[in-house]
Amino acid sequence: MIQHPALAEIDSSVPVTISTDRTLRVKVIDACGMTCTFCHNEGTPVSADNRTHQIGAFAPTGPSGRVSIYAATNGSSFLSAPVFPDEAFRQALTQLRQALDFDEVHLTGGEPTLHPRLPQIVALAKEAGYEVSVTSNGENGGRTLASCADAGLDHVNFSIFGTTPEELAQVQNTRYRRPALAQRKIAALDASIQLAMDVGIGTRANVVLPNRGHVPRIHRLLHKYSDRLSVRVLSSLADGDDSLQAIDLLLSELKAELTEVRLIAGTSGFRMAYQLPSGRELIVKHIRPLRLPETCTSCRFNNPTDCEEGYYGVRLYRDTAGRFHVGVCIQRMDLCLPVEEFVAGEACAEVAHLRESDFHDLTK
């Protein structure tokens, strides 16, 4: 069994399910209308702020007000560009699916709903044999999610950074902390969530709980939206025990009962499912210290303080020259490889071996 504080006192009667990570994350666009102060931007520098910068001199923030928190230290050697629903993208998806048996593609950004051809990207990924999910802040979902549903979109994960304008403004760049602007963003998010549920897309809300002061935010979220919205609470690695204690407090106040532990071999994320007295399900997502056995061993970030995500999974990027790159860590973008090199190389074999060995260890 994995070692994690959240699992320290789990009753043996609680069922444990173990699956294998088969999800490919694809950064489809860099643009975003938010300026969140904690954004990692999938490891790549903010393109709008770095178009005139040379490799090795990418800035983690700039005039846009956006930030990519790892860009100054992760060795990124390219700027990301929009993915297009073309043959090159189809070929990259096919190569990675054949190499690592992926069955789900998760579209990220930036903000994917700002991509003008997102429905076509969804349709192409479905044709390539993938289930398709999107992570969104909701700012543009009202304009594109219905078309994405028609194209076959299976799930949308809404990242919720505030349930009130004041909360949202607190985590934005200082120049964008205007209550009126924050209110418009929240109104757009509300409309996007409602539309997603109305058109039959599996709809989930992700919200990070850093400390006890944010517990009321989860209560408001659960009260605001119907049971059709699946709520997932994410622990904050940066806040450590404060975050775990806040989750314990939340679960106590909600009188939540643990119903299942869901472990996923080959990725650092795992989930714990709770049932509220109303019958509603609440998911808590944690990160465990999973590492690639060879790649991570000599990494300068390989310690409990600096490695914030562990090995989370495989990511696909397109650069400004139209080349596709595969990455295995947003804190080590210098490890990215062209698709052809990745699938034929040791990194791909290491990922496959980790999935197998981790599954064996978890089920043992």
C-alpha positions in Angstrom: 0.0 0.0 0.0 1.2 3.5 -0.7 2.4 5.7 2.1 0.3 8.9 2.5 -1.2 10.7 5.6 -4.7 10.5 4.1 -4.5 6.7 4.1 -3.0 6.3 7.6 -6.1 5.2 9.4 -8.3 3.8 6.7 -10.6 1.0 7.9 -9.9 -2.3 6.2 -13.5 -2.6 5.2 -13.3 0.3 2.8 -13.0 -1.0 -0.7 -9.8 -0.2 -2.7 -9.9 -0.1 -6.5 -6.7 -0.1 -8.6 -6.6 1.0 -12.2 -3.8 2.0 -14.6 -3.2 5.5 -15.9 -3.8 5.6 -19.6 -4.4 9.4 -20.0 -2.4 11.6 -22.4 -2.5 15.4 -21.6 -2.4 17.7 -24.6 -1.8 21.4 -24.4 -4.0 22.7 -27.3 -3.5 26.5 -26.8 -1.5 28.8 -24.6 -3.9 31.8 -24.5 -5.9 32.4 -21.3 -8.1 35.2 -20.0 -7.1 34.5 -16.4 -4.0 35.7 -14.6 -3.8 33.2 -11.7 -0.8 33.7 -9.5 -0.1 30.0 -9.1 -0.4 28.8 -12.7 2.2 26.4 -14.1 0.9 26.7 -17.6 1.7 23.0 -18.3 5.4 23.9 -17.8 5.7 26.1 -20.9 6.5 29.9 -20.8 3.6 32.3 -21.5 3.9 32.6 -25.2 2.6 36.2 -25.4 5.3 37.4 -23.1 8.3 35.5 -24.6 8.0 35.8 -28.4 11.2 38.0 -28.6 13.1 36.0 -25.9 15.8 33.5 -26.7 15.9 29.9 -25.5 17.4 29.9 -22.0 16.0 33.4 -21.3 12.3 32.8 -21.1 10.6 34.9 -18.4 8.1 33.3 -15.9 5.9 36.4 -16.1 5.5 39.6 -18.3 3.2 42.3 -19.6 0.2 40.0 -19.9 0.0 39.6 -16.1 0.0 35.8 -16.5 2.6 33.6 -14.9 4.3 30.2 -15.5 5.8 29.4 -12.1 8.4 26.9 -13.3 9.5 28.6 -16.5 12.6 30.3 -14.9 14.1 26.9 -13.8 12.6 24.1 -15.8 14.8 24.4 -18.9 12.0 24.8 -21.4 13.5 25.0 -24.9 10.4 26.0 -26.9 7.2 28.1 -26.8 3.9 26.3 -27.2 1.7 27.0 -30.2 -1.9 26.0 -30.9 -2.6 22.4 -31.9 -4.6 22.0 -35.1 -7.0 19.2 -36.0 -4.7 18.0 -38.9 -2.9 14.9 -40.0 0.2 15.8 -37.9 -1.9 15.8 -34.7 -3.6 12.6 -35.7 -0.3 10.9 -36.3 1.1 12.0 -32.9 -2.0 10.7 -31.1 -1.7 7.4 -33.0 2.0 7.0 -32.3 1.5 7.6 -28.6 -1.6 5.4 -28.3 0.2 2.5 -30.0 3.3 3.0 -27.8 1.6 3.3 -24.4 -1.9 2.1 -24.9 -3.5 5.4 -24.0 -7.3 5.5 -24.1 -8.1 9.0 -22.9 -6.8 12.4 -24.1 -7.2 15.4 -21.7 -7.1 18.7 -23.5 -5.5 21.5 -21.5 -4.0 25.0 -22.0 -4.0 27.9 -21.4 -7.7 27.9 -21.7 -8.8 25.2 -24.3 -12.3 26.8 -24.9 -10.5 29.8 -26.4 -9.3 27.6 -29.3 -11.5 28.4 -32.3 -11.3 24.8 -33.6 -11.7 23.0 -30.3 -14.8 21.0 -31.5 -12.8 19.7 -34.5 -9.9 18.7 -32.2 -12.3 16.8 -30.0 -13.8 15.0 -33.1 -10.3 14.1 -34.4 -9.3 12.7 -31.0 -12.5 10.6 -30.9 -11.7 9.3 -34.4 -8.3 8.3 -33.2 -9.8 6.1 -30.5 -9.7 8.3 -27.4 -12.2 9.3 -24.8 -11.9 13.1 -24.6 -11.9 15.4 -21.6 -11.2 19.2 -21.3 -10.0 21.2 -18.3 -11.5 24.7 -18.4 -11.9 27.8 -16.2 -15.3 28.4 -17.8 -14.6 31.8 -19.3 -15.6 30.8 -22.8 -17.6 27.6 -22.4 -20.9 29.2 -23.3 -19.6 29.7 -26.9 -18.1 26.4 -27.6 -19.1 23.5 -25.3 -22.4 22.7 -27.1 -20.4 22.2 -30.3 -17.8 20.1 -28.4 -20.6 17.9 -27.0 -21.8 17.4 -30.6 -18.3 16.4 -31.5 -18.2 13.7 -28.8 -16.7 15.5 -25.7 -17.1 13.1 -22.8 -16.1 15.2 -19.7 -15.2 18.8 -18.8 -13.3 19.6 -15.6 -14.0 23.1 -14.4 -11.2 24.6 -12.3 -12.8 26.9 -9.8 -10.5 29.5 -8.2 -13.2 31.4 -6.3 -16.9 31.1 -5.6 -17.2 34.9 -5.1 -15.7 37.9 -7.0 -13.6 38.7 -3.9 -12.2 35.2 -3.7 -11.4 35.1 -7.4 -9.8 38.5 -7.4 -7.4 37.5 -4.6 -5.6 35.0 -6.8 -5.3 37.2 -9.9 -2.5 39.5 -10.9 -2.7 42.8 -9.0 -3.6 44.7 -12.1 -6.7 42.5 -12.7 -8.1 42.4 -9.2 -11.2 44.3 -10.2 -14.5 43.1 -8.7 -16.5 43.8 -11.8 -14.1 41.7 -13.9 -14.1 38.9 -11.4 -17.9 38.9 -11.4 -18.0 38.6 -15.2 -15.6 35.6 -15.0 -17.8 33.9 -12.3 -21.0 34.6 -14.3 -19.3 33.0 -17.4 -18.2 30.0 -15.3 -21.8 29.5 -14.0 -23.2 29.6 -17.5 -20.6 27.2 -18.8 -21.3 24.7 -16.0 -25.0 24.9 -16.6 -24.6 24.4 -20.3 -22.3 21.5 -19.9 -24.8 19.7 -17.7 -27.7 20.6 -20.0 -26.0 19.1 -23.1 -25.0 15.9 -21.3 -21.3 16.3 -20.9 -19.9 14.7 -17.7 -19.3 17.8 -15.6 -16.8 18.0 -12.7 -15.5 20.9 -10.6 -11.9 20.9 -9.3 -11.2 23.2 -6.3 -7.9 23.4 -4.3 -8.2 23.6 -0.5 -5.0 25.2 0.8 -6.1 25.8 4.5 -9.0 26.0 6.9 -9.8 29.5 5.8 -11.0 28.1 2.4 -13.3 25.5 3.8 -16.4 27.8 3.5 -15.7 28.0 -0.2 -16.4 24.3 -0.6 -19.6 24.6 1.4 -20.7 27.4 -0.9 -19.8 25.4 -4.0 -21.8 22.4 -2.9 -24.8 24.6 -2.0 -24.6 26.5 -5.3 -24.6 23.7 -7.8 -26.8 20.6 -8.1 -25.8 17.1 -7.4 -25.2 16.6 -11.1 -21.9 18.5 -10.7 -19.3 16.2 -9.4 -17.1 18.1 -6.9 -13.4 17.2 -6.5 -11.4 18.7 -3.7 -7.6 18.9 -4.4 -5.0 18.9 -1.6 -2.4 21.6 -2.0 1.2 20.4 -2.0 2.5 23.9 -1.3 0.5 24.0 1.9 1.3 20.5 3.2 -0.3 19.7 6.5 -2.4 22.9 6.5 -4.2 21.6 3.4 -4.6 18.0 4.8 -6.0 19.4 8.1 -8.4 21.6 6.2 -9.7 18.6 4.2 -10.2 16.7 7.5 -12.2 19.7 8.9 -14.3 19.9 5.7 -15.1 16.1 5.8 -16.0 16.4 9.5 -18.3 19.3 8.9 -20.0 17.6 6.0 -20.3 14.3 7.9 -18.8 12.6 4.9 -18.3 8.9 5.0 -15.4 7.3 3.1 -16.8 4.8 0.5 -13.8 3.9 -1.7 -10.1 4.5 -2.3 -9.2 4.7 -5.9 -5.5 4.2 -6.7 -4.1 4.7 -10.2 -1.0 2.9 -11.1 1.6 4.9 -13.1 0.6 8.4 -11.9 1.1 10.3 -8.7 -2.5 11.2 -8.3 -5.0 9.1 -6.4 -8.6 9.7 -5.2 -10.8 9.0 -2.2 -14.5 8.9 -2.6 -16.9 10.1 0.1 -20.7 10.1 0.5 -22.5 13.0 2.1 -25.7 12.4 4.2 -27.7 13.6 1.2 -26.2 10.8 -0.9 -24.0 13.2 -2.9 -20.5 12.0 -3.7 -17.5 14.1 -2.9 -14.0 13.2 -4.3 -10.8 14.2 -2.6 -7.7 14.1 -4.8 -4.2 13.7 -3.4 -0.7 13.4 -4.8 1.7 10.6 -3.7 5.5 10.7 -4.1 5.7 8.5 -7.3 8.9 8.8 -9.3 10.3 7.4 -12.6 12.9 5.0 -11.3 15.8 6.2 -13.5 14.9 9.6 -14.8 13.9 11.0 -11.4 16.8 9.5 -9.4 19.4 12.0 -10.4 17.0 15.0 -10.7 18.0 18.1 -8.7 14.3 18.4 -7.6 14.0 14.8 -6.3 13.3 15.6 -2.7 10.1 16.1 -0.7 10.3 19.9 -0.8 11.2 20.7 -4.4 9.3 17.9 -6.4 5.8 19.2 -6.3 4.0 16.8 -8.7 6.0 13.7 -8.8 5.5 11.6 -12.0 2.0 12.7 -13.1 1.9 11.4 -16.6 2.8 12.1 -20.3 2.1 15.5 -21.9 2.0 16.4 -25.6 2.9 19.9 -26.9 3.2 21.6 -30.3 5.8 24.3 -30.7 5.8 27.4 -32.9 7.6 25.5 -35.7 4.9 22.9 -35.8 6.9 20.1 -34.1 5.3 17.9 -31.4 7.1 17.3 -28.2 6.5 14.8 -25.4 7.2 15.7 -21.8 7.2 13.7 -18.5 7.6 16.5 -16.0 6.5 20.2 -15.9 9.4 21.0 -13.6 11.9 19.4 -16.1 10.9 20.6 -19.5 14.5 19.9 -20.6 13.4 16.3 -20.7 11.0 16.9 -23.6 11.6 14.9 -26.7 10.1 14.9 -30.3 7.4 12.3 -30.5 9.4 10.0 -32.8 12.4 10.0 -30.4 10.2 9.5 -27.4 8.3 6.5 -28.6 11.5 4.8 -29.8 13.6 5.7 -26.8 14.2 4.7 -23.2 11.8 7.3 -21.7 8.8 5.6 -23.2 10.0 2.2 -22.1 10.5 3.6 -18.6 7.0 5.0 -18.4 5.6 1.6 -19.5 7.7 -0.3 -17.0 6.7 2.1 -14.2 3.0 1.5 -14.9 3.5 -2.3 -14.7 5.7 -2.3 -11.6 3.4 0.2 -9.8 0.3 -1.8 -10.6 2.1 -4.9 -9.2 3.2 -3.1 -6.0 -0.3 -1.7 -5.4 -2.1 -5.0 -5.9 0.5 -7.1 -4.1 
